[in-house]
Amino acid sequence: METTKPLAIRPSSPQLWTGILSGPFAFAAAFTTKYAMVDWICDHKAEWIFWLITAIALLVCAFGAFESWRGLKNGEDTKRVRFMGIGGLALTAAFAMCIIAMAIPHLYLGACE
């Protein structure tokens, strides 16, 4: 007697989960990378790397927003899909604002001051 059943993954699920998780991942990765590399960047006078990290993190957020939108449009019209799609769009927007806020001090202060 078999007690398991096959796992049914909805086609929109990977897109929706990518949209939800990409914003927090991008913020955490950018924050950790900037913190870990500050001594090396100051020693080598390569402050442009901070801007590169910010740009990459914002691109990851944009990709997550695109995936949320795609999952919202391509998925079936259920409450779960709407909730995850809109939630993913909101989360990526919120974390993109956090990434931008994290970059603002680099405009006014040098990274090595």
PyMOL commands that set and color helices and strands:
alter all, ss='L'
color gray80, all
select helices_A, chain A and resi 13-44+48-74+79-103+105-108
alter helices_A, ss='H'
color red, helices_A
deselect
rebuild
show_as cartoon
